[in-house]
Amino acid sequence: MHEYQQHVDQNSYFVMLKITLTSISIILISYLNNSVYAQYGFDDDYSGKTDLLSVGGGIGVLSFMGDLSKDNKLTKYTNIKTGIALSAEKRFGSVFGAQLNGMFGSIAYNEISRDVTKNRNFESSLFTVSLNAMVNLDNDVILKRNSTFSPYFGLGVGMTKFDPFGDQKDANGTTYHFWEDGSIRDQAEGSSGASSANIIFRDYSYETQLVDSVTNYKRSALFIPLTFGLKWKFSPKVQARIYASYNLVQSDWMDNVAENNNNDKFLYTAFSIHYTIKKKDPDKISYRDIDIKAMDNSDSDGDGVKDINDYCQGTPKGIKVTEKGCPLDSDNDGIADYLDKEPKSEAGALVDENGVTLSDDMITNRYTDYQDSIIEERVVVISDASSVDELQSIETKIQNRINESRKSQSNIPEHLVDADANQDGFISANEISLVIDGFFEGTNDFTVQAIHDLINYFFEQ
């Protein structure tokens, strides 16, 4: 008895060690997966609309329940064996799904009794394939689809293959004889050589295929799996599951014993990890669609400066540029050489949009043209019979409208606001002259570039 219990303890220890190591590996993989998701912003779609198939695998323990175990008061986990399962699952809608499951492992049981007729034992390899209907509770009705934990149920039908073997001889080929004192000997109790019988020990090597003397039973059978499990979601693609599957076998011969009309059963308790294969969501742009390396090396205007370092995008082809990708401006007048009609303007000179130096007369003429354009805005269709009073009235209304527009909204850039001496929201030619005089006298903070901007704004306002 002590020898058997020691063997069971060792077997249970190694099974639990496997499950523990598997669990640690899964937790580590999940942690790394979460880190990747957080760093790169992977698709966080839990809706299931892009799910194609969920594949998974795990390890668990198998416990046999049959004729050999029915009178034993030991826990169902005393004679556990390991099993490995693989599955593929497709979810249809929010509630139901279908799962194809395969499992390979073994089952075993050992009777321990002083009744010499009740020291039977067996071990059988086990292979199962089943198709299961799944019911998911993370259906946005009972639980949210993105719930971290959610239970599920399964009901199915499958086929199992088994082949029981017994441990009936030791490593030397000596047959076991169980005595009423609980020992195992090489001679039968009560036989002529019983007085010289030696105590031997089981080696737990199941070397003898078990058969029934009367019934030639099939070593395969249908079975019905009933499953309850709990999902643990690490991300939309990765989840772990802990579950138990209670399997009703349509045969009473898994242990080579059929003592009643109750079919055999076995329980599979497992821990697994699953990965959901998703299709591309056409409505969502992913970082995978972007060639980061190509972006780093792109030069859209072909000026020899990468876009990531180019301060002047869209430079015409063939134009010489600085290391920042901006067209050369030899006289620093703010107009690129390829547009500058006066390539060698004096330092600090005020120039127009073509790089030509602006004289006082040119400024005056532009201002006059501007005034003419304002006058044109005031032109209205007036009959020849209109009186002078009527014209003055219309002019007053137009002037008031212009004045009100200027008061209600000023578009003067912030760095040019100080040029608006009378704060009427309009830059006049006289105010430009005051700024230029102050620049040369050193009484304001305007730079050459600011004065250039001011003149440009004058013609644009």
BELBELQUI-V483624 format. One record per run of one state. SS is the DSSP state (2 for helix, 1 for strand, 0 for the rest). FROM is the first residue (numbers start at 0). LEN is the number of residues. If there is no record, write none. Layout:
BEGIN
ss->{SS & SS}
from->{FROM & FROM}
len->{LEN & LEN}
END
This chain:
BEGIN
ss->{0 & 2 & 0 & 1 & 0 & 1 & 0 & 1 & 0 & 1 & 0 & 1 & 0 & 1 & 0 & 1 & 0 & 1 & 0 & 1 & 0 & 2 & 0 & 1 & 0 & 1 & 0 & 1 & 0 & 1 & 0 & 1 & 0 & 2 & 0 & 2 & 0 & 2 & 0 & 1 & 0 & 1 & 0 & 1 & 0 & 1 & 0 & 2 & 0 & 2 & 0 & 2 & 0 & 2 & 0 & 2 & 0}
from->{0 & 1 & 40 & 50 & 65 & 80 & 92 & 95 & 110 & 120 & 136 & 148 & 166 & 168 & 169 & 174 & 175 & 176 & 178 & 183 & 185 & 193 & 196 & 198 & 199 & 207 & 209 & 219 & 233 & 237 & 249 & 264 & 278 & 286 & 289 & 291 & 297 & 306 & 309 & 320 & 321 & 326 & 327 & 350 & 351 & 356 & 357 & 359 & 377 & 387 & 408 & 413 & 419 & 428 & 441 & 447 & 460}
len->{1 & 39 & 10 & 15 & 15 & 12 & 3 & 15 & 10 & 16 & 12 & 18 & 2 & 1 & 5 & 1 & 1 & 2 & 5 & 2 & 8 & 3 & 2 & 1 & 8 & 2 & 10 & 14 & 4 & 12 & 15 & 14 & 8 & 3 & 2 & 6 & 9 & 3 & 11 & 1 & 5 & 1 & 23 & 1 & 5 & 1 & 2 & 18 & 10 & 21 & 5 & 6 & 9 & 13 & 6 & 13 & 1}
END
